[in-house]
Amino acid sequence: MPLTSAKTKYEHVVLDEKGVPIIAGTNMKVIEIVLEKTAYGWSPEELHFQHLYLTLGQIYSALAYYWDHRDVLDRDIEQRLAFVNQIRKITEQTPLAARLKSKGLI
């Protein structure tokens, strides 16, 4: 079954079949670029260095898409984080994590 995508007004950004913005021709979500920029403080050039298969044009287009749709994407980030935190609460601690915690390493 081929994946479908919808064009946006951003040259390098398309919406996948679920409406998630991704960089055209890749499986890289716009939100992943944004999270890396936020978490690591990476510039577009550093993002390009970390993802050599992306062009600077693709990266800048993804960042432009984010800034133009910031409220929606920030809500998506918050929902994803809440989901991860919910899973962490109901998931048992692994034996490795328990040992590290008992030694005060985490």
Biotite code that builds the C-alpha atoms (Angstrom):
import biotite.structure as struc

atoms = struc.array([
    struc.Atom([0.000, 0.000, 0.000], chain_id="A", res_id=1, res_name="MET", atom_name="CA", element="C"),
    struc.Atom([1.711, 3.246, -1.084], chain_id="A", res_id=2, res_name="PRO", atom_name="CA", element="C"),
    struc.Atom([1.926, 6.088, 1.383], chain_id="A", res_id=3, res_name="LEU", atom_name="CA", element="C"),
    struc.Atom([0.109, 9.214, 0.361], chain_id="A", res_id=4, res_name="THR", atom_name="CA", element="C"),
    struc.Atom([1.061, 12.763, 1.139], chain_id="A", res_id=5, res_name="SER", atom_name="CA", element="C"),
    struc.Atom([-0.439, 16.189, 0.671], chain_id="A", res_id=6, res_name="ALA", atom_name="CA", element="C"),
    struc.Atom([1.482, 19.222, -0.509], chain_id="A", res_id=7, res_name="LYS", atom_name="CA", element="C"),
    struc.Atom([1.887, 22.294, 1.635], chain_id="A", res_id=8, res_name="THR", atom_name="CA", element="C"),
    struc.Atom([2.968, 25.801, 0.691], chain_id="A", res_id=9, res_name="LYS", atom_name="CA", element="C"),
    struc.Atom([6.439, 24.880, 1.965], chain_id="A", res_id=10, res_name="TYR", atom_name="CA", element="C"),
    struc.Atom([8.619, 23.497, -0.794], chain_id="A", res_id=11, res_name="GLU", atom_name="CA", element="C"),
    struc.Atom([10.141, 20.698, 1.265], chain_id="A", res_id=12, res_name="HIS", atom_name="CA", element="C"),
    struc.Atom([7.308, 19.863, 3.671], chain_id="A", res_id=13, res_name="VAL", atom_name="CA", element="C"),
    struc.Atom([4.403, 17.513, 2.974], chain_id="A", res_id=14, res_name="VAL", atom_name="CA", element="C"),
    struc.Atom([1.686, 16.083, 5.185], chain_id="A", res_id=15, res_name="LEU", atom_name="CA", element="C"),
    struc.Atom([1.594, 12.307, 5.490], chain_id="A", res_id=16, res_name="ASP", atom_name="CA", element="C"),
    struc.Atom([-1.622, 10.282, 5.427], chain_id="A", res_id=17, res_name="GLU", atom_name="CA", element="C"),
    struc.Atom([-2.210, 11.155, 9.106], chain_id="A", res_id=18, res_name="LYS", atom_name="CA", element="C"),
    struc.Atom([-1.652, 14.878, 8.523], chain_id="A", res_id=19, res_name="GLY", atom_name="CA", element="C"),
    struc.Atom([1.778, 14.868, 10.152], chain_id="A", res_id=20, res_name="VAL", atom_name="CA", element="C"),
    struc.Atom([4.243, 17.283, 8.526], chain_id="A", res_id=21, res_name="PRO", atom_name="CA", element="C"),
    struc.Atom([7.338, 15.507, 7.234], chain_id="A", res_id=22, res_name="ILE", atom_name="CA", element="C"),
    struc.Atom([10.264, 16.538, 5.082], chain_id="A", res_id=23, res_name="ILE", atom_name="CA", element="C"),
    struc.Atom([9.439, 15.533, 1.509], chain_id="A", res_id=24, res_name="ALA", atom_name="CA", element="C"),
    struc.Atom([11.251, 12.447, 0.270], chain_id="A", res_id=25, res_name="GLY", atom_name="CA", element="C"),
    struc.Atom([12.205, 11.353, 3.792], chain_id="A", res_id=26, res_name="THR", atom_name="CA", element="C"),
    struc.Atom([10.564, 9.918, 6.872], chain_id="A", res_id=27, res_name="ASN", atom_name="CA", element="C"),
    struc.Atom([11.879, 12.789, 9.035], chain_id="A", res_id=28, res_name="MET", atom_name="CA", element="C"),
    struc.Atom([9.075, 14.573, 10.842], chain_id="A", res_id=29, res_name="LYS", atom_name="CA", element="C"),
    struc.Atom([9.230, 18.335, 11.178], chain_id="A", res_id=30, res_name="VAL", atom_name="CA", element="C"),
    struc.Atom([8.687, 17.883, 14.905], chain_id="A", res_id=31, res_name="ILE", atom_name="CA", element="C"),
    struc.Atom([11.872, 15.775, 15.154], chain_id="A", res_id=32, res_name="GLU", atom_name="CA", element="C"),
    struc.Atom([13.962, 18.595, 13.666], chain_id="A", res_id=33, res_name="ILE", atom_name="CA", element="C"),
    struc.Atom([12.351, 21.078, 16.049], chain_id="A", res_id=34, res_name="VAL", atom_name="CA", element="C"),
    struc.Atom([12.958, 18.853, 19.073], chain_id="A", res_id=35, res_name="LEU", atom_name="CA", element="C"),
    struc.Atom([16.627, 18.425, 18.165], chain_id="A", res_id=36, res_name="GLU", atom_name="CA", element="C"),
    struc.Atom([17.022, 22.166, 17.674], chain_id="A", res_id=37, res_name="LYS", atom_name="CA", element="C"),
    struc.Atom([15.371, 22.800, 21.030], chain_id="A", res_id=38, res_name="THR", atom_name="CA", element="C"),
    struc.Atom([17.066, 20.019, 23.011], chain_id="A", res_id=39, res_name="ALA", atom_name="CA", element="C"),
    struc.Atom([20.584, 20.529, 21.726], chain_id="A", res_id=40, res_name="TYR", atom_name="CA", element="C"),
    struc.Atom([20.483, 24.172, 20.641], chain_id="A", res_id=41, res_name="GLY", atom_name="CA", element="C"),
    struc.Atom([21.634, 23.144, 17.182], chain_id="A", res_id=42, res_name="TRP", atom_name="CA", element="C"),
    struc.Atom([21.729, 25.674, 14.382], chain_id="A", res_id=43, res_name="SER", atom_name="CA", element="C"),
    struc.Atom([20.345, 24.731, 10.959], chain_id="A", res_id=44, res_name="PRO", atom_name="CA", element="C"),
    struc.Atom([23.920, 24.102, 9.862], chain_id="A", res_id=45, res_name="GLU", atom_name="CA", element="C"),
    struc.Atom([24.510, 21.718, 12.778], chain_id="A", res_id=46, res_name="GLU", atom_name="CA", element="C"),
    struc.Atom([21.219, 19.956, 12.030], chain_id="A", res_id=47, res_name="LEU", atom_name="CA", element="C"),
    struc.Atom([22.476, 19.516, 8.470], chain_id="A", res_id=48, res_name="HIS", atom_name="CA", element="C"),
    struc.Atom([25.774, 18.128, 9.759], chain_id="A", res_id=49, res_name="PHE", atom_name="CA", element="C"),
    struc.Atom([23.870, 15.639, 11.947], chain_id="A", res_id=50, res_name="GLN", atom_name="CA", element="C"),
    struc.Atom([21.538, 14.670, 9.082], chain_id="A", res_id=51, res_name="HIS", atom_name="CA", element="C"),
    struc.Atom([23.639, 14.778, 5.938], chain_id="A", res_id=52, res_name="LEU", atom_name="CA", element="C"),
    struc.Atom([20.791, 13.324, 3.870], chain_id="A", res_id=53, res_name="TYR", atom_name="CA", element="C"),
    struc.Atom([18.840, 16.564, 4.445], chain_id="A", res_id=54, res_name="LEU", atom_name="CA", element="C"),
    struc.Atom([19.630, 19.745, 2.570], chain_id="A", res_id=55, res_name="THR", atom_name="CA", element="C"),
    struc.Atom([19.794, 23.108, 4.290], chain_id="A", res_id=56, res_name="LEU", atom_name="CA", element="C"),
    struc.Atom([16.756, 24.065, 2.215], chain_id="A", res_id=57, res_name="GLY", atom_name="CA", element="C"),
    struc.Atom([14.808, 21.146, 3.681], chain_id="A", res_id=58, res_name="GLN", atom_name="CA", element="C"),
    struc.Atom([15.848, 22.076, 7.209], chain_id="A", res_id=59, res_name="ILE", atom_name="CA", element="C"),
    struc.Atom([15.000, 25.760, 6.813], chain_id="A", res_id=60, res_name="TYR", atom_name="CA", element="C"),
    struc.Atom([11.666, 24.827, 5.240], chain_id="A", res_id=61, res_name="SER", atom_name="CA", element="C"),
    struc.Atom([10.869, 22.537, 8.187], chain_id="A", res_id=62, res_name="ALA", atom_name="CA", element="C"),
    struc.Atom([11.774, 25.270, 10.666], chain_id="A", res_id=63, res_name="LEU", atom_name="CA", element="C"),
    struc.Atom([9.682, 27.816, 8.761], chain_id="A", res_id=64, res_name="ALA", atom_name="CA", element="C"),
    struc.Atom([6.751, 25.398, 8.830], chain_id="A", res_id=65, res_name="TYR", atom_name="CA", element="C"),
    struc.Atom([7.185, 25.054, 12.594], chain_id="A", res_id=66, res_name="TYR", atom_name="CA", element="C"),
    struc.Atom([7.229, 28.797, 13.241], chain_id="A", res_id=67, res_name="TRP", atom_name="CA", element="C"),
    struc.Atom([4.133, 29.290, 11.099], chain_id="A", res_id=68, res_name="ASP", atom_name="CA", element="C"),
    struc.Atom([2.314, 26.443, 12.906], chain_id="A", res_id=69, res_name="HIS", atom_name="CA", element="C"),
    struc.Atom([3.942, 26.748, 16.315], chain_id="A", res_id=70, res_name="ARG", atom_name="CA", element="C"),
    struc.Atom([0.790, 26.493, 18.456], chain_id="A", res_id=71, res_name="ASP", atom_name="CA", element="C"),
    struc.Atom([-0.372, 23.255, 16.820], chain_id="A", res_id=72, res_name="VAL", atom_name="CA", element="C"),
    struc.Atom([3.066, 21.621, 16.865], chain_id="A", res_id=73, res_name="LEU", atom_name="CA", element="C"),
    struc.Atom([3.780, 22.705, 20.448], chain_id="A", res_id=74, res_name="ASP", atom_name="CA", element="C"),
    struc.Atom([0.494, 21.093, 21.523], chain_id="A", res_id=75, res_name="ARG", atom_name="CA", element="C"),
    struc.Atom([1.544, 17.929, 19.679], chain_id="A", res_id=76, res_name="ASP", atom_name="CA", element="C"),
    struc.Atom([4.880, 17.953, 21.529], chain_id="A", res_id=77, res_name="ILE", atom_name="CA", element="C"),
    struc.Atom([3.078, 18.359, 24.862], chain_id="A", res_id=78, res_name="GLU", atom_name="CA", element="C"),
    struc.Atom([0.708, 15.478, 24.065], chain_id="A", res_id=79, res_name="GLN", atom_name="CA", element="C"),
    struc.Atom([3.618, 13.227, 23.112], chain_id="A", res_id=80, res_name="ARG", atom_name="CA", element="C"),
    struc.Atom([5.453, 14.094, 26.327], chain_id="A", res_id=81, res_name="LEU", atom_name="CA", element="C"),
    struc.Atom([2.324, 13.430, 28.402], chain_id="A", res_id=82, res_name="ALA", atom_name="CA", element="C"),
    struc.Atom([1.955, 10.033, 26.695], chain_id="A", res_id=83, res_name="PHE", atom_name="CA", element="C"),
    struc.Atom([5.573, 9.127, 27.449], chain_id="A", res_id=84, res_name="VAL", atom_name="CA", element="C"),
    struc.Atom([5.151, 10.169, 31.080], chain_id="A", res_id=85, res_name="ASN", atom_name="CA", element="C"),
    struc.Atom([1.955, 8.117, 31.339], chain_id="A", res_id=86, res_name="GLN", atom_name="CA", element="C"),
    struc.Atom([3.732, 5.037, 29.943], chain_id="A", res_id=87, res_name="ILE", atom_name="CA", element="C"),
    struc.Atom([6.617, 5.544, 32.378], chain_id="A", res_id=88, res_name="ARG", atom_name="CA", element="C"),
    struc.Atom([4.192, 5.543, 35.303], chain_id="A", res_id=89, res_name="LYS", atom_name="CA", element="C"),
    struc.Atom([2.601, 2.218, 34.358], chain_id="A", res_id=90, res_name="ILE", atom_name="CA", element="C"),
    struc.Atom([5.753, 0.463, 33.170], chain_id="A", res_id=91, res_name="THR", atom_name="CA", element="C"),
    struc.Atom([7.759, -1.582, 35.607], chain_id="A", res_id=92, res_name="GLU", atom_name="CA", element="C"),
    struc.Atom([11.316, -0.602, 36.282], chain_id="A", res_id=93, res_name="GLN", atom_name="CA", element="C"),
    struc.Atom([13.844, -2.768, 34.441], chain_id="A", res_id=94, res_name="THR", atom_name="CA", element="C"),
    struc.Atom([16.365, -4.764, 36.481], chain_id="A", res_id=95, res_name="PRO", atom_name="CA", element="C"),
    struc.Atom([19.203, -2.604, 35.120], chain_id="A", res_id=96, res_name="LEU", atom_name="CA", element="C"),
    struc.Atom([17.434, 0.613, 36.098], chain_id="A", res_id=97, res_name="ALA", atom_name="CA", element="C"),
    struc.Atom([16.742, -0.820, 39.570], chain_id="A", res_id=98, res_name="ALA", atom_name="CA", element="C"),
    struc.Atom([20.443, -1.685, 40.068], chain_id="A", res_id=99, res_name="ARG", atom_name="CA", element="C"),
    struc.Atom([21.587, 1.728, 38.848], chain_id="A", res_id=100, res_name="LEU", atom_name="CA", element="C"),
    struc.Atom([19.060, 3.463, 41.080], chain_id="A", res_id=101, res_name="LYS", atom_name="CA", element="C"),
    struc.Atom([20.115, 1.400, 44.123], chain_id="A", res_id=102, res_name="SER", atom_name="CA", element="C"),
    struc.Atom([23.705, 2.547, 43.512], chain_id="A", res_id=103, res_name="LYS", atom_name="CA", element="C"),
    struc.Atom([22.619, 6.159, 43.190], chain_id="A", res_id=104, res_name="GLY", atom_name="CA", element="C"),
    struc.Atom([23.682, 6.330, 39.551], chain_id="A", res_id=105, res_name="LEU", atom_name="CA", element="C"),
    struc.Atom([20.298, 7.484, 38.274], chain_id="A", res_id=106, res_name="ILE", atom_name="CA", element="C"),
])
